[in-house]
């Protein structure tokens, strides 16, 4: 009988933890914005360094990124979506230094996912 109580207690704890996760993380989901909305919100844009090896090998192309922007407009994280690996690192490093006007939802500053496309042309 003690064993059953422990199992029920465990299941209750798991159910309660799940409830906290659902309610807590629902509010933390970043707002997805369009490319144009994201570009319009950029307040400080640091240019990318063209990697010397890419110049030497004449590598050109686009890099697609997704920036997680905090409520204060700082870039918290950059996800690389596509692009030549020689170009993605400098692109990501540059976008991490960008600053944005805060994004809002219902009058409150929120985190946002901002798509960013960068072009490397010689």
N, C-alpha and C positions, 0 to 999 in steps of 0.2 A: 504494500500500500504506500509506503514511503517512496518507492521508486516511481509510482504513478504521479505522486505529488511533484516530484522533481521534474518529470517530463512536462506536466502541465505548467509548472512554474517557468520552465525553459521556453515553452511555446508562447506563454503569455509575454515573456520578456522579448522574444523575437517579434511578436505581433506589435508590441508597444514600440520597439525600435523601428520597425517598418513604418508605423504611423508617423513617428518623428521625421524619418527620412523623407516621406512623401510630402509632409507639410513644410519641412525646412528647405528642401531642395527645390520645391516648386517656385519659391520666391527667388532663388539664386540663379535660375535659368537666364542666361544672357539674351538680350534683345538682338535679333538678327536684323541688320540694316542692309540697304542696297549699296552697291559700289558708289553711286553718285552721292547718296546721303553721307556715306563715309568720307569721301573726298571733300565734300563741302564742309565737313566738321574738322578737317585737319587744320591745326593752328601752327604747328611746327613740323616741317618736313625735312628730314636729314637725307641728303642724296646718297645713293649707293656707290660704293667703290667698285669700279670694273676690275675684276681680278686680273693681274698680269698674265697668269697662265691662260685665261680665257682670251685675252687679247692676242697672245702668242699663237694660240690654236685657232684664232678667228671664230670663237664660239659666240653666237648671238641667240637671242630668244626671249621668251616671256617666262616670268615666274609668277605663279598664282599662290597667294598667301591668304591666311585668315588671322586677323589680329584680335585678341581678346582685350578690350579696352575697359579699364576700371571706371568706377563712378566719377573719379576725379579727372579722367581723360588721359591717364597714362596707359601705356601698353604693358599688360601683365604677361602676355604669352603670345608667341607667333607660331601658327601651324603652317607647315609647308604642304601645299596641295599638289603642285606640279611644277616642273621646270628642270633644267639641266642641273645636276648636283654641283657643278662648278659655280653656278650662278645663284643657287638657292641660299647658300650660307651668307654671302654679303648682302643679299636682299633682306633676309630675315634680320640680320644685325642692324641694318639701317632702319627698318620699320620699328624695331624695338625702341628706337630713340625718338620716334614721332610722338607728337602730343595732339590730342583731340579736344574739341569742346565737348563737355559732358553730354551724353545721350540721355533722354528722359522718357519716362513712361508714367502717365497719369500725374504729371507734374513733379516727379521724383527722379533724381539721377540714378541710372541703372548701368550695370555692365552691358557691353554690347560686343557682338561678333561682327567685325568689319572685313569684308572681302577687299583684297588689295591685289592689283595686277601691276607688275613692273616689267619694263621692256629694257633689254640690253642690246644696244645696236652700236656698232663701231662707226 
